[in-house]
Amino acid sequence: MYRSASELTPEKYEKLAAAVFAEMVVTGFSSVAEFHYVHHQPGGAAYPEPHAMELALARAAMSAGIRLTLLDTLYLSGGIGTSLSPGQARFGDTDVEAWLDRLRSLRTAIAQEFPPEKVAVGAALHSVRAVPEQALKVVAKQLPRDIPLHIHLSEQPAENEACLEAYGTTPAGLLERHGLLSPRLSAVHSTHLTQQDISMLGAASTTVVMCPSTEADLADGIGPARELSDAGATIALGTDQHAVIDPWIEMRTLEHGERLGSGQRGRFSPRELLLAATEGAARSMATPVASSALRVGAICDLMVVDPASTRTAGSRPLQLAFSATASDVTQVVIAGELIASYGVHTRLGAPGDLLTAALKEFS
């Protein structure tokens, strides 16, 4: 991962991101919140053109027709009490104040160049491993209140153990200590939580973004999605690793994980799974899509699914959450425009060709 990140230039980044975004679109995604932390040149020096990498990412989203929330990510340490490694140098900023200054400048630059309904800027804290407690205090006081905030939370037991040793509390407890648990916070993964963590996240009405295929692929574990939902958190579904890009697989993998962990069926209804992939996800992003309902004046994002494929034949509409895959998506409309048809991006072509061409530029 670090080797590939070291090879990224704004040009390569734009080409690769456009290919990945095109793949997302043809599988049914209309919006993406992208953790972005490749801010600088290898070694950490700033680009001559301010925000070169961020602007490249925004251009990629525009070309793919996907709605982007660019989550500019604070990444100051390689672990609790550990400096950034050479491979992480381009992720970092001098300190939290420098990141806040850069974030303000980025918001201005994005607003000047891109329509707000297409590209918005949010903020992210990579994790409590990458953001020291002193920086959390500054973020809590100075981060503008009108933008969403995301964080990778309790993804692995080692993160919890390190946080407990350094700060005497869990990652969720550390965020609560500094007033960072709130309805605008999206906690990504949230796999290894205590009962107190679950209660805190629910009481604060946070959004918890589950990425089940990634959590399974990395052997990170099964998160307590049902308990979090029952406690008051909003469950959202995302795709973190991009090894699998399929919203339908994410839906049923969430339910399958719950079944495997609990020994019970029907932990999430098909309607709940669909809401997690639509309204839950939209809640965590600075996008104009507030509801998935079809009504006059709403944003027109539509996914058409073949009801008679080998997988979907005989399925009732809500049962598609347990039978459909990305291969069954026939058309995708974003903001009223047909963007994908039968696996081909209407502007950019076949995502496989785009990905192959982009990857050829990497060693």
C-alpha atoms as one frame of an Amber mdcrd trajectory, in Angstrom:
protein
   0.000   0.000   0.000   2.733   2.462   0.935   4.695   1.610  -2.197   1.678
   2.340  -4.379   0.935   5.537  -2.449   4.526   6.684  -2.971   4.077   6.397
  -6.751   0.958   8.557  -6.912   1.161  11.843  -8.763  -1.817  14.132  -9.338
  -2.063  12.801 -12.899  -1.907   9.135 -11.890  -4.245   9.772  -8.980  -6.868
  11.382 -11.170  -6.731   8.562 -13.700  -6.904   5.824 -11.081  -9.642   7.528
  -9.048 -11.751   8.096 -12.166 -11.520   4.374 -12.954 -12.498   3.351  -9.414
 -15.337   5.885  -9.344 -16.553   4.611 -12.720 -16.649   1.093 -11.283 -18.614
   2.383  -8.305 -21.126   4.080 -10.578 -21.832   1.076 -12.798 -22.438  -1.069
  -9.705 -24.992   1.394  -8.354 -23.199   3.912  -6.145 -24.254   7.514  -6.785
 -22.243   9.162  -3.969 -18.930   8.554  -2.275 -17.271   9.920   0.861 -13.556
   9.454   0.248 -10.994   9.446   3.060  -8.215  11.436   1.447  -4.800  11.741
   3.033  -2.271  11.734   0.191  -1.908  15.490   0.510   1.717  16.187  -0.337
   4.605  14.985  -2.437   6.603  11.929  -1.316   8.716  13.108   1.579   6.060
  15.556   2.725   6.847  18.689   0.683   3.865  20.648  -0.565   2.987  20.641
  -4.254   3.703  23.892  -6.136   0.022  23.984  -7.059  -2.001  24.208  -3.833
  -4.258  21.200  -3.254  -2.995  19.403  -6.363  -4.011  15.959  -5.146  -7.366
  17.072  -3.793  -8.285  18.864  -7.010  -7.272  15.770  -8.986  -9.652  13.671
  -6.873 -12.482  16.149  -7.427 -11.890  16.170 -11.184 -11.998  12.376 -11.191
 -15.370  12.400  -9.465 -16.724  14.963 -11.891 -15.623  12.923 -14.890 -17.210
   9.781 -13.440 -20.400  11.627 -12.553 -20.358  10.487  -8.929 -21.225  12.866
  -6.096 -18.141  13.352  -3.897 -17.655  14.307  -0.279 -13.891  14.775  -0.084
 -12.944  13.932   3.491  -9.688  15.801   4.043  -7.967  13.669   6.643  -5.858
  14.644   9.641  -2.948  12.206   9.953  -0.205  13.284  12.349   1.338  10.117
  13.798   2.125   6.578  12.761   0.682   5.223  15.993   0.070   6.504  19.501
   3.336   8.150  20.515   4.978   7.195  17.196   6.216   9.540  14.475   5.125
   9.182  10.877   7.189   6.694   8.903   8.856   7.800   5.646   6.046   6.108
   3.744   3.483   8.161   5.653   5.231  11.527   5.331   3.019  12.749   2.504
  -0.086  12.044   4.600   0.853  14.426   7.403   0.743  18.114   8.223   3.041
  20.068  10.505   0.404  20.089  13.225  -3.352  20.279  13.675  -3.413  24.052
  13.122  -1.659  23.638   9.778  -4.267  21.040   8.803  -7.110  23.381   9.780
  -5.551  26.175   7.708  -5.173  23.853   4.748  -8.737  22.614   5.173 -10.079
  26.170   5.086  -8.080  26.908   1.961  -9.246  23.673   0.347 -12.903  24.456
   0.994 -12.449  27.782  -0.774 -10.625  26.225  -3.722 -13.236  23.479  -4.187
 -16.114  25.949  -3.931 -14.541  28.145  -6.606 -14.025  25.319  -9.101 -16.792
  22.761  -8.579 -20.590  22.906  -8.147 -21.548  22.347  -4.493 -24.153  19.735
  -5.389 -21.395  17.638  -6.994 -18.319  18.116  -4.784 -18.285  18.991  -1.097
 -15.510  18.989   1.493 -15.764  17.158   4.787 -13.193  16.358   7.453 -11.790
  13.132   8.812  -9.540  12.050  11.637  -7.751   8.977  10.407  -8.004   7.314
  13.832  -7.010   7.896  17.438  -3.753   6.166  16.482  -2.967   8.909  13.967
  -4.357  11.908  15.873  -2.930  12.625  19.347  -5.246  13.708  22.145  -3.987
  17.292  22.124  -4.963  17.549  18.469  -8.418  16.140  19.246  -8.935  19.006
  21.680  -8.132  21.537  18.968 -10.383  19.818  16.431 -13.267  19.832  18.899
 -12.924  23.575  19.404 -11.969  24.829  15.949 -13.374  22.527  13.259 -16.235
  24.337  11.481 -19.613  23.017  12.597 -21.131  22.898   9.121 -19.096  19.995
   7.729 -19.289  16.254   8.440 -16.574  14.543  10.467 -15.494  10.914   9.990
 -13.066   8.656  11.854 -11.933   5.025  11.689 -12.946   3.755  15.123 -11.945
   0.591  16.995 -11.145  -1.254  13.802  -8.834  -3.733  15.552  -8.292  -4.855
  19.170  -4.720  -3.528  19.087  -6.064  -0.003  18.589  -8.235  -0.320  21.682
  -5.390  -1.732  23.744  -3.010   1.063  22.749  -5.656   3.705  23.453  -6.460
   2.257  26.871  -2.782   2.169  27.775  -2.101   5.733  26.617  -5.327   7.492
  27.601  -7.090   5.221  30.062 -10.165   4.859  27.890 -11.373   3.358  24.638
 -11.272   5.267  21.326 -14.997   6.036  21.653 -14.427   7.178  25.222 -11.599
   9.448  24.078 -13.872  11.095  21.501 -16.611  11.482  24.113 -14.103  13.035
  26.513 -13.571  15.881  24.061 -17.148  16.327  22.853 -16.584  14.764  19.435
 -19.443  12.274  19.631 -22.388  13.964  17.932 -24.925  13.488  15.115 -22.419
  14.862  12.599 -19.828  12.182  13.421 -19.514   9.066  11.273 -17.586   6.294
  13.013 -16.267   3.889  10.389 -15.980   0.163  11.212 -16.655   0.355  14.990
 -15.907  -3.349  15.133 -14.540  -3.871  18.635 -16.716  -1.901  21.030 -17.561
  -2.252  24.701 -21.161  -2.030  25.859 -20.374   1.449  27.153 -19.003   2.424
  23.731 -22.214   1.231  22.090 -24.313   3.232  24.540 -22.248   6.387  23.983
 -22.396   6.163  20.190 -26.117   5.534  20.296 -26.867   8.286  22.810 -24.951
  10.780  20.653 -26.973   9.772  17.543 -23.804   9.107  15.589 -23.712   7.386
  12.215 -21.780   4.122  12.167 -20.444   3.233   8.739 -20.080  -0.500   8.287
 -17.987  -1.883   5.412 -18.721  -5.601   5.847 -16.825  -7.020   2.884 -13.684
  -5.127   3.908 -14.010  -6.067   7.561 -14.346  -9.714   6.493 -11.490  -9.584
   3.991  -9.099  -8.060   6.521 -10.259 -10.508   9.230 -11.049  -7.560  11.483
 -14.214  -9.096  12.912 -17.975  -8.599  13.014 -19.159  -5.261  14.383 -22.191
  -4.950  16.710 -24.435  -3.333  14.088 -27.741  -4.507  15.557 -26.828  -3.358
  19.046 -25.658   0.003  17.733 -28.877   0.519  15.804 -30.974  -0.441  18.822
 -28.959   1.998  20.951 -29.804   4.925  18.645 -26.985   5.044  16.095 -27.725
   5.252  12.370 -26.221   2.401  10.386 -24.705   3.306   7.018 -23.130   0.977
   4.477 -19.974   1.753   2.551 -17.149   0.128   0.627 -13.800   0.855   2.197
 -11.136  -1.285   0.587 -12.436  -1.255  -3.011 -11.439  -4.923  -3.373 -15.174
  -5.595  -3.680 -17.406  -2.837  -5.024 -20.977  -4.082  -4.792 -23.689  -2.404
  -2.687 -25.842  -5.538  -2.705 -23.015  -7.675  -1.354 -22.452  -5.125   1.421
 -26.127  -5.276   2.367 -26.340  -9.001   2.814 -22.850  -9.361   4.262 -23.993
  -7.071   7.076 -26.890  -9.410   7.785 -24.804 -12.557   7.317 -22.239 -11.265
   9.801 -24.994 -10.639  12.323 -26.316 -14.156  11.823 -22.888 -15.716  12.212
 -22.160 -13.722  15.349 -25.521 -14.191  17.045 -26.774 -17.548  15.790 -30.044
 -15.836  14.871 -31.665 -15.060  11.525 -33.415 -11.868  10.498 -31.249  -9.471
  12.476 -31.803  -6.725   9.865 -34.873  -6.644   7.661 -34.433  -6.084   3.918
 -35.923  -2.606   4.347 -33.378  -1.757   7.035 -30.545  -2.938   4.805 -31.788
  -0.792   1.919 -32.112   2.218   4.210 -28.545   1.701   5.460 -27.314   1.763
   1.859 -29.329   4.863   0.970 -30.532   7.252   3.655 -28.046   6.065   6.263
 -25.152   6.585   3.874 -26.454   9.980   2.717 -26.679  11.125   6.343 -22.922
  10.780   6.730 -22.101  12.955   3.714 -22.481  16.636   2.861 -24.700  15.840
  -0.100 -28.111  17.162  -1.181 -29.665  13.680  -1.011 -31.630  13.775   2.224
 -34.103  11.009   1.390 -34.428   8.062  -0.942 -38.121   8.760  -1.470 -39.446
   9.452  -4.965 -41.075  12.876  -4.849 -41.210  16.088  -6.834 -38.112  18.184
  -6.203 -35.976  15.320  -4.873 -32.568  14.492  -6.333 -33.121  11.885  -9.055
 -30.716   9.039  -8.271 -31.955   5.686  -9.558 -30.593   2.167  -9.866 -32.318
  -0.276 -12.191 -31.976  -3.970 -11.353 -32.788  -6.875 -13.649 -35.603  -8.783
 -11.904 -35.163 -11.916 -14.009 -31.464 -12.760 -13.834 -30.183 -16.124 -12.647
 -29.864 -14.579  -9.170 -32.955 -12.369  -8.962 -35.619 -14.463 -10.735 -38.522
 -14.948  -8.360 -37.363 -12.264  -5.915 -39.811  -9.753  -4.599 -38.432  -6.170
  -4.641 -37.308  -6.178  -1.012 -35.772  -9.626  -1.419 -33.228  -8.181  -3.841
 -31.134  -7.284  -0.796 -30.512 -11.031  -0.443 -30.333 -12.074  -4.097 -29.016
  -9.286  -6.345 -25.394  -8.436  -7.084 -23.739  -5.632  -9.008 -23.949  -7.822
 -12.102 -27.729  -7.359 -12.029 -27.552  -3.543 -12.153 -28.613  -2.538 -15.670
 -28.841   1.266 -15.487 -27.732   3.961 -13.066 -29.093   7.516 -13.092 -27.388
  10.222 -11.034 -28.981  13.647 -10.668 -31.283  12.862 -13.579 -28.543  11.765
 -15.997 -28.069   8.220 -17.271 -24.474   7.506 -16.212 -24.201   3.741 -16.643
 -25.880   1.108 -18.769 -25.263  -2.651 -18.577 -21.879  -2.325 -16.882 -20.536
   0.401 -19.166 -20.007   3.992 -18.084 -21.756   6.248 -20.598 -18.929   8.810
 -20.528 -15.817   6.783 -19.800 -16.491   3.297 -21.134 -15.882  -0.070 -19.486
 -14.425   0.279 -15.948 -12.239  -2.804 -16.443 -10.468  -1.132 -19.337 -10.049
   2.056 -17.322  -8.617   0.189 -14.333  -6.255  -1.836 -16.502  -4.921   1.299
 -18.171  -4.518   3.137 -14.859  -2.739   0.260 -13.134  -0.200  -0.099 -15.944
   1.386   3.124 -14.723   2.345   1.549 -11.392   5.247  -0.782 -10.748
